[in-house]
């Protein structure tokens, strides 16, 4: 039986465009996961976080459920009050 990770690795090996798409989604997933984890660690609801950030609660919900891809400005607005920093490295 193949796993999701097996499938991702297979696509990455045979399809350069698919590899790029998967890697971008993996980065986004790691950012969103860090946001959710830190929000929960601090005991904040989506509504409370949204209020602190000055964005609608529905935006936080859509980001956390991957229904939208946030722009960089929004990611930074959310990460800053959570005490998270975004690092960029050259691959």
C-alpha positions as CSV (number, residue, x, y, z in Angstrom):
1,X,0.0,0.0,0.0
2,X,1.4,3.4,-1.0
3,X,1.3,6.3,1.4
4,X,0.7,10.0,0.7
5,X,4.4,10.6,1.2
6,X,5.2,7.9,-1.3
7,X,2.9,9.5,-3.9
8,X,4.4,13.0,-3.3
9,X,7.9,11.6,-3.7
10,X,6.9,9.8,-6.9
11,X,5.4,13.0,-8.4
12,X,8.4,15.0,-7.4
13,X,10.6,12.5,-9.1
14,X,8.8,12.5,-12.4
15,X,7.1,15.9,-12.8
16,X,9.1,19.1,-12.3
17,X,6.0,21.3,-12.2
18,X,4.2,18.9,-9.8
19,X,7.4,18.9,-7.6
20,X,7.3,22.7,-7.5
21,X,3.6,22.8,-6.6
22,X,4.0,20.1,-3.9
23,X,7.0,21.9,-2.4
24,X,5.1,25.3,-2.3
25,X,2.1,23.6,-0.6
26,X,4.4,21.9,2.0
27,X,5.9,25.3,2.9
28,X,2.4,26.8,3.2
29,X,1.3,23.9,5.3
30,X,4.3,24.3,7.7
31,X,3.5,28.1,8.1
32,X,-0.2,27.5,8.8
33,X,0.6,24.6,11.2
34,X,2.9,26.8,13.2
35,X,0.2,29.5,13.3
36,X,-2.4,27.1,14.5
37,X,-0.1,25.5,17.1
38,X,1.0,28.8,18.5
39,X,-2.5,30.2,18.6
40,X,-3.7,27.1,20.5
41,X,-0.6,27.2,22.8
42,X,-1.5,30.8,23.7
43,X,-5.2,29.9,24.3
44,X,-6.5,32.3,21.6
45,X,-9.6,31.7,19.6
46,X,-9.6,32.5,15.9
47,X,-11.8,35.5,16.7
48,X,-9.4,36.8,19.4
49,X,-6.4,36.4,17.0
50,X,-8.3,38.1,14.2
51,X,-9.1,41.0,16.5
52,X,-5.5,41.4,17.6
53,X,-4.4,41.3,13.9
54,X,-7.1,43.6,12.6
55,X,-8.4,41.1,10.2
56,X,-11.8,39.3,10.0
57,X,-12.2,36.0,11.9
58,X,-13.4,34.4,8.7
59,X,-10.0,35.2,7.1
60,X,-8.2,33.3,9.9
61,X,-10.6,30.4,9.5
62,X,-10.1,30.3,5.7
63,X,-6.3,30.4,6.1
64,X,-6.3,27.7,8.8
65,X,-8.5,25.4,6.7
66,X,-6.5,26.0,3.5
67,X,-9.5,27.5,1.8
68,X,-7.3,30.5,0.8
69,X,-3.7,31.3,0.3
70,X,-2.8,34.4,2.3
71,X,-0.6,37.1,1.0
72,X,2.7,37.8,2.7
73,X,1.3,40.9,4.5
74,X,-1.5,38.9,6.0
75,X,0.9,36.1,7.1
76,X,3.1,38.7,8.8
77,X,0.1,40.4,10.5
78,X,-0.9,37.0,12.0
79,X,2.6,35.8,12.9
80,X,3.8,39.0,14.7
81,X,1.4,39.0,17.7
82,X,1.9,35.2,18.1
83,X,5.7,35.8,18.5
84,X,6.5,33.9,15.3
85,X,9.0,35.0,12.7
86,X,9.2,34.1,9.1
87,X,12.7,33.0,7.9
88,X,13.7,33.0,4.2
89,X,16.6,31.0,3.0
90,X,18.1,30.5,-0.4
91,X,17.6,26.9,-1.6
